[in-house]
Amino acid sequence: MNTVSRSLIAGFCLAIAAPCMAEMIVARRGQPAACSIVHAADASAPIILAAKELQDFTCQMTGVELPIVSDAEALPPQAILVGPSRHSAAIPGVADAMAALGSDGFLLRRSGPHLLILGDERGTLYGVYELLERAGCRWYASWHSNIPSLDQWTLLDDLNVVERPAFRMREPFWYDMFNTFQALRNKCNGNAMRLGPEHGGRFRIGAGMFCHTFNRLVPPEEFFAGHPEYYSEINGKRLRDHSQLCLSNPDVLRIATERTLAHIRKDPGAAMFSVSQNDWRNPCACANCLALRELYGNEAGILLWFVNQVAEAVEKEFPDVLIETLAYQYTREPPKNIRPRRNVMHRLCTIECDFARPIDQSDDPQNQKFISDIKGWSAITEKLFIWDYVTNFRHYLGPHPNFKALQGNIQFFRDNHVIGIMEQGAYQGYHAEFAELRGWLLAKLLWNPDLDMAALLDDFFNGYYGPAAPLVRQYFDALQALVEAPENKVKIFHPLTMPWYSDEFFRWATDIWQQAEEVVKDQPAFLYNVRKGAITVYYTRVERMTAPTITFSWQNDQVLPTNVPEDYRQLVKALLARMAGERPIRICENADTHAALLAKWRRAVEGLPVNTISNGSFRVGIAPALNGCAGIFKDSKGVNYFDSDYGTAFSLKGIQAPRQAAPQLFSVKNESPERLDLSYTQRNQYRLDRSFALANDGLSVQNSVSNLSNERELSLAPVTDFTLALGNSGHLCWRLDDDPWQDLVTADLRFAMHSIRNDKLATAKSFTIASAHSGRGMRFAMGAEHARIVIQTRGDRDSVTVSFVQPALALARAATHSSGYTLLPMANISNLPKAIAGKALPPEQQRMVLEDCFLPIIRPGIWGDYGSDDRAEDGSALILYNSHYEWCSQLRPDLSLFAPQQPYRVRARIRVEKARADGLAFWAGIYDAGKKHSVSSHVFANKDISDDDYHWYDIGPANNNWVPAQDQYIWFGPGQFAKEKESSAVKAVYIDKIEFVPVLN
């Protein structure tokens, strides 16, 4: 592919050469138009648009509106001929010149008192924009252009330019470049650009057949049940989920071919359609596929063998359509004994490469491998596409010093038979790190890779940042210099903690950007660009800080943050202020991470919004962004039955400490005065729906979880929590239905759990809990089956949490599981047992007891699970299986439960079922993950355990003085054994509960 040419086609030069041509005055401010714009009478929409763009920008530059006329009229004395016309066709050599321009090329040429702008539809548009750029016009961003003010616009008499793009498809895949005129005016024509036929169109991939199309062509949900042989065989088994196609199967080829042709027939104007592997590995390993892989050298060979056959069928009906496929991950290495057909185009992906410097100038092994691969492909084809990566996908807003690689990489691609490039950047929002600069710069280089890079940078910085350009450029140059050393690599998923970054650098950078803002404070257009550019340093400083543990408090129907360090709050406030505005900004590629980060920052400085439903009897306050929690449930007298800071919760993973649960940012689906419907989606996994509805006698709370996968079951351990404020919780009473009251006295406990496992749970319709001291209670009407109900009390808050634990289940594909409760407040219960006055102890003397259900289990059902055990005090235990000796239960205690700096004795109530008399029973201890060392570690042998009943075991430090600290967790595992020689010495290990006893001096 030729790069941009500045020489004229010889025959055409001779045909229209004219001696002693004078300068051509296009327009002179304050004077009548002396020049006309001419296009063909039957000109297409893009040619008419080109003429109009020339007219509009001429008027903006000079104040003169040039008339637009058609070639149905006589040629004006002085004219700009836009696109092919009767007048341009009369000039000898024009037809040959047009043919030589190719797709998207253009010609600018003085011919006597006239100017010719010739090309195909897009080429003519590009010629107009080239002419305008030569006059000083720039389109740096969709909101920021530079259109000069000219007293006179004059064209030199020797204006004589032919340009042809270096690449057939040019796609800076950046959000702003998708905008129609930002793409068009910068000569971009990629598939993602919003360019319709009226703009000259684009290099379009048809029918949505863009990439990773195997499952679209041969959907497993349609075919797998009846034809598992269509999909990958792995270790002798055909896979439905995360499978590729069995490429050696003739029926698969037939179906893929038929459906590819059907897509092309529906969209025949597109340039390319993809027949390509799914975005994971697992290529088929059946005998036939292995034989083809052996014949053609690798997985790329069998893929090409398959795609060539599809392309052969396509070529017979659509000879100009390209069939694209991938050279990606396991198919990137070129094959042997086979070549791509003329209508097959491979797209190579640079995802693994180092981008601190050009690919062919880096010693990174991945770069060396890519060089070998692309040279191998370019030896067997003249049509390659590149999927290049030019941002950090985990940190769109973070620094990514890759500018020294951009031009060299594009030149390298050009020199290796690449005809199209997609430069994937921050494609989901504006104002990523130097996003506008990258989009504009890449557009220029994709047209002509040999432009002067330094001049381009000067052009953009001066035009986009104005008087602040020297300061911004100082930061830019310093950032790029950080990775000059050969050992420093820039990858597309690097963290912000790379060794070449430092807090000192970003503090200095913050000062530079603040100075830049000050310089342009009275120039709004430049100030906007500078403030958006500064986002990077604030974002990086925030994310490099140790994230504080932020808690929230309901205050006067608001949810406000507490414990926010002032330096963190100020940085977040500055970051959010610069991110504010109408143009959407995306933090990173992953939508869930983006939403979670944005919510975390807003929570830190703004708090959380509360939605309220009410009727004559009750008022309920709900915070959708706080896990869909209801923290206010007040009766007509203003009594709140909820502990506001905890309220309601729903978990899919069993009982969890409230502050350790993953944040769920619910959105409002429907809202009415007495009802609020919320929804939260964990992308590609599940959706949670929560509904709160008021009636005269109480509040209905409904929870639903829907499995969004069509491929996998969803493991659930559903738990619904209600944290109640019933008054003094030192003596609580509970009952199922109308059974007798049961007492629960917890006055000496800082935190306690009481697990109810009862045969009646399977049939019980209600559960009631009340404070014997206040007489206030809550009755729950239950509609679901429950494995247990757990009562948790906190002496420091005088509240109680009731957890309704449903049986664990595997939710089928695309299925929904629902549960609901109706809360009936009871202000004054008359038949409660007489209150027992417990001894109130100071916090540092209060014990804590955690039941087995509070202990997490890794790989449930494989390494252990929760089960019944009549010998446990509450009839249930966490059972550790004997198939391993991993630390399968790891509890990170909620530090807010403990008295500060108070030492504790840590012990667990455990029983062991021995398999033999000798060997190890279990081991347990405390590990500091932050410091990476053991706080304690204990190994218990069978010979030291007298029976198979429960006993208390100390698992803390030797002196029994454990002071809870951040990053520490308590762990348990069945005893170690030599797997290659013996089996476990136990049948199972049962954990009933853990106790933390204050150690008093």
GINOR-V444709 format. One record per run of one state. SS is the DSSP state (~ for helix, > for strand, _ for the rest). FROM is the first residue (numbers start at 1). TO is the last residue. If there is no record, write none. Layout:
ss=SS from=FROM to=TO
ss=SS from=FROM to=TO
This chain:
ss=_ from=1 to=9
ss=~ from=10 to=16
ss=_ from=17 to=23
ss=> from=24 to=28
ss=_ from=29 to=35
ss=> from=36 to=39
ss=_ from=40 to=44
ss=~ from=45 to=62
ss=_ from=63 to=66
ss=> from=67 to=70
ss=_ from=71 to=78
ss=> from=79 to=82
ss=_ from=83 to=85
ss=~ from=86 to=89
ss=_ from=90 to=93
ss=~ from=94 to=101
ss=_ from=102 to=105
ss=> from=106 to=111
ss=_ from=112 to=113
ss=> from=114 to=119
ss=_ from=120 to=120
ss=~ from=121 to=134
ss=_ from=135 to=137
ss=> from=138 to=141
ss=_ from=142 to=143
ss=> from=144 to=146
ss=_ from=147 to=151
ss=> from=152 to=155
ss=_ from=156 to=159
ss=> from=160 to=163
ss=_ from=164 to=168
ss=> from=169 to=173
ss=_ from=174 to=174
ss=~ from=175 to=178
ss=_ from=179 to=179
ss=~ from=180 to=185
ss=_ from=186 to=196
ss=~ from=197 to=199
ss=_ from=200 to=204
ss=> from=205 to=205
ss=~ from=206 to=208
ss=_ from=209 to=213
ss=~ from=214 to=217
ss=_ from=218 to=219
ss=~ from=220 to=223
ss=_ from=224 to=227
ss=~ from=228 to=230
ss=> from=231 to=231
ss=_ from=232 to=232
ss=> from=233 to=234
ss=_ from=235 to=236
ss=> from=237 to=238
ss=_ from=239 to=244
ss=> from=245 to=245
ss=_ from=246 to=249
ss=~ from=250 to=266
ss=_ from=267 to=271
ss=> from=272 to=274
ss=_ from=275 to=286
ss=~ from=287 to=296
ss=_ from=297 to=298
ss=~ from=299 to=317
ss=_ from=318 to=321
ss=> from=322 to=327
ss=_ from=328 to=328
ss=~ from=329 to=331
ss=_ from=332 to=343
ss=> from=344 to=349
ss=_ from=350 to=358
ss=~ from=359 to=361
ss=_ from=362 to=364
ss=~ from=365 to=378
ss=_ from=379 to=383
ss=> from=384 to=389
ss=_ from=390 to=402
ss=~ from=403 to=414
ss=_ from=415 to=417
ss=> from=418 to=424
ss=_ from=425 to=429
ss=> from=430 to=430
ss=_ from=431 to=434
ss=~ from=435 to=447
ss=_ from=448 to=452
ss=~ from=453 to=481
ss=_ from=482 to=502
ss=~ from=503 to=519
ss=_ from=520 to=523
ss=~ from=524 to=533
ss=_ from=534 to=534
ss=~ from=535 to=544
ss=_ from=545 to=550
ss=> from=551 to=555
ss=_ from=556 to=557
ss=> from=558 to=562
ss=_ from=563 to=565
ss=~ from=566 to=579
ss=_ from=580 to=584
ss=> from=585 to=585
ss=_ from=586 to=590
ss=~ from=591 to=606
ss=_ from=607 to=607
ss=> from=608 to=608
ss=_ from=609 to=610
ss=> from=611 to=614
ss=_ from=615 to=617
ss=> from=618 to=623
ss=_ from=624 to=628
ss=> from=629 to=635
ss=_ from=636 to=639
ss=> from=640 to=640
ss=_ from=641 to=641
ss=> from=642 to=642
ss=_ from=643 to=647
ss=> from=648 to=651
ss=_ from=652 to=652
ss=> from=653 to=653
ss=_ from=654 to=657
ss=~ from=658 to=660
ss=_ from=661 to=666
ss=> from=667 to=672
ss=_ from=673 to=674
ss=> from=675 to=682
ss=_ from=683 to=685
ss=> from=686 to=695
ss=_ from=696 to=697
ss=> from=698 to=707
ss=_ from=708 to=713
ss=> from=714 to=717
ss=_ from=718 to=718
ss=> from=719 to=724
ss=_ from=725 to=730
ss=> from=731 to=736
ss=_ from=737 to=741
ss=> from=742 to=745
ss=_ from=746 to=748
ss=> from=749 to=756
ss=_ from=757 to=758
ss=~ from=759 to=762
ss=_ from=763 to=765
ss=> from=766 to=771
ss=_ from=772 to=776
ss=> from=777 to=782
ss=_ from=783 to=787
ss=> from=788 to=794
ss=_ from=795 to=798
ss=> from=799 to=805
ss=_ from=806 to=808
ss=> from=809 to=811
ss=_ from=812 to=815
ss=> from=816 to=826
ss=_ from=827 to=842
ss=~ from=843 to=845
ss=_ from=846 to=846
ss=> from=847 to=851
ss=~ from=852 to=854
ss=_ from=855 to=859
ss=> from=860 to=860
ss=_ from=861 to=863
ss=> from=864 to=868
ss=_ from=869 to=875
ss=> from=876 to=881
ss=_ from=882 to=888
ss=> from=889 to=891
ss=_ from=892 to=894
ss=~ from=895 to=897
ss=_ from=898 to=902
ss=> from=903 to=914
ss=_ from=915 to=919
ss=> from=920 to=928
ss=_ from=929 to=932
ss=> from=933 to=941
ss=~ from=942 to=944
ss=_ from=945 to=950
ss=> from=951 to=954
ss=_ from=955 to=961
ss=> from=962 to=963
ss=_ from=964 to=967
ss=> from=968 to=974
ss=_ from=975 to=985
ss=> from=986 to=998
ss=_ from=999 to=1001
